[in-house]
Amino acid sequence: MSDSEKTFYITTPIYYVNDAPHIGHSYTTILSDVLTRFHKLAGEQTFFLTGTDEHGQKVQQAADKAGVSPQEHCDAYSKRFKDAWGELNIGFDKFIRTTDPEHIAYVQDIFRRLWDKGRIYEKEYEGWYSVGEERFFTEKELVDGKDPISGRPVEKIREKNYFFKMSEYQEWLIRYIEDHPDFILPDFRRNEVLGFLRQPLNDLCISRPKSRLAWGITLPFATEYVAYVWVDALFNYQSAVAGKKFPDGSPIWPADYHLLGKDILTTHAVYWTTLLKALDMPQPRHILAHGWWLFDNARMSKTTGNVVAPMAMKDKYGVDAFRYFLIREMVVGQDASFSEEALVQRLNSDLANDVGNGLSRILKLAATGLESRLTPVPSDGEEEAALKKAAGDAVTATLEKVKALKLSFAIEDTLQLIRAVNRYLEVKAPWKLAKEGPAGKDKLNSVLYHSAEALRIGFSLLHPVMPAKMEEALTALGVGVVGSNPVALSPLKWGGYDYAKPLGQGVNLFPRVETEKPAGQKSAGGPGGGPKPAPADPFSLVHLKVARIEEVEDHPNADSLYVLRLKVGEEDRTVCAGLKKHLAKEELRGRNVVMVYNLKPANLRGVESKGMILAAEGEGGKVIPVMPEGAVSGDDIKAADTPFEPKADLTLKEFDKAPLTVQAGIVRYRDRQLNSPKGPVRAQAPDGTAVR
Ligand code: ME8
């Protein structure tokens, strides 16, 4: 199956150095590693890039806080990522840092070329600047002439910045995405990007004055400015491979896959693509946005404080069990929930029971039936023919699913083969043959050979996911040390190996984890405690409705609140909302909004409030109610594919268990868009913005 003419270049996002690596970062990086190893298995030439994103305000602030220079801060944090990937057995070809001198020179050259091509222009901007918040506010946003967040004074600043003419590429980009249906994956993400592009695309501000931010790459044509960190970061995908070639001499760019989380799809699908177009450079072949790892139903992130340390999981259960869990559990593209309990369950059922079991049986029996190694014994039995067919089917099905990026299902196809071996051993009962002495020896050898041959193929297919354990397993079968490409020594073909090496002894690949309840888990059930009943989907309890704002009044006792008089169908409702510093009364009157209809009533400083208005943080930190496009007062809002069983007097805590976010301008619960009977609920806010 060698296909050495084919090349495969894959990238992960480069991670910010203001956070320690967590399971989310580990997932993208492990997924890239697994895909790279599968492509190697298919005989392709591969290049795998990862690294760290080291410029920008956040890094400068983190360094200032720690009392170190930005470079010292970056060195320490970048090392944490690099070390973590080493511990997770990730075989990247290059680890780029945006502070590498080669990268800086590359980005400066790009800026020079964009400038020379007339793709960048300068523009004056005037606004109210808050030193405390390090950002601009519009006149309207100010409260009593002061910064609405910190309450500190603001200064009127006129500032020049540089802009990339991104808007000119809007039509081209829409056509490009339409003409290349597998450019943005999965499908529904592609549609979201197209949805986003239905609104006018602005030009992109690509500079920051050094007077406000010095930690960045100096613009070659305006030395008192640094590059906007996203433009700097995106070009890592090229600077890392500039001048590099695959062994056969073919260039590495363009990338086959940019892997990323859905939080940064717009920057890749819109900024990156238009920048490349402006430079007449080839586009990457695919941009693949995967879902989020959720913990207690919220996205894992430093700000929510719910991160799971990957190293703790790895140390407790082993690198390969951890890798296996992440790849097996998440359907690429969808969100998935992380729990230690689920990890243990997978480890025990798939790895200890299925994968480890067949091997340990063979090794135990081999000691009684053979000299020290397996001997190929031909057989024309029906069960043997079925096993051989199962092996062939597993190879085809697994590799096809990998190609379609359905890794979780690919693993399942391989496991089918391994389970078939276990069933075959049950039927053939070789432990009985072993007791027959020399009379049963040939039969015993045949059973062992056929089982081993099927397992060898299964283990080779699992090698990209669990390289260390599968090397151990293959070595125990006598296949020898296989390095990073098992197929080089042992082809994915029945009868492809002669088992010249001695068998291993006493190998227990995946010992069962005998815990009733892993530490830190609240729920009962799980491993050893029987299957856990599926909890109700938290969003199913929520009742959202469209309401019309009839009147807006100031709250008598709270400066930040409005009292909104609403019509929900025929019903009158009163709701208090903290929108006062964001919107004037006339901007709200007559507007349709979305409310949490079944929220438990609360008395807010003397006013009974029944419900809550949903809002997102838009451009410039402005809080704006979400828009139920085309819907009328009283319409229900539901999430696609989600049961609807609203609960009376929903508490805020219960509502918070169903976090809503904005992706591509649409409000979503997890991946599912919120719809009224007339269309989606929209919000003009950046991807990943929380809606509450
Ligand atoms: O965005 N679930 O860096 P970053 C799954 N520097 N994946 C997750 C995740 C979660 N809960 N949390 C993070 C940046 N990720 C920029 C990128 S690229 C030119 C610049 C993963 O450190 C996922 O891949 O915030 C996501 O896109 C990435 O980490 C964000 O990493």
Residues whose N, C-alpha, C, O or C-beta is under 5 A from the ligand:
A	BS01	ME8	P13 I14 Y15 Y16 G24 H25 T28 D53 A233 L234 L260 G261 I264 G291 W292 W293 R299 M300
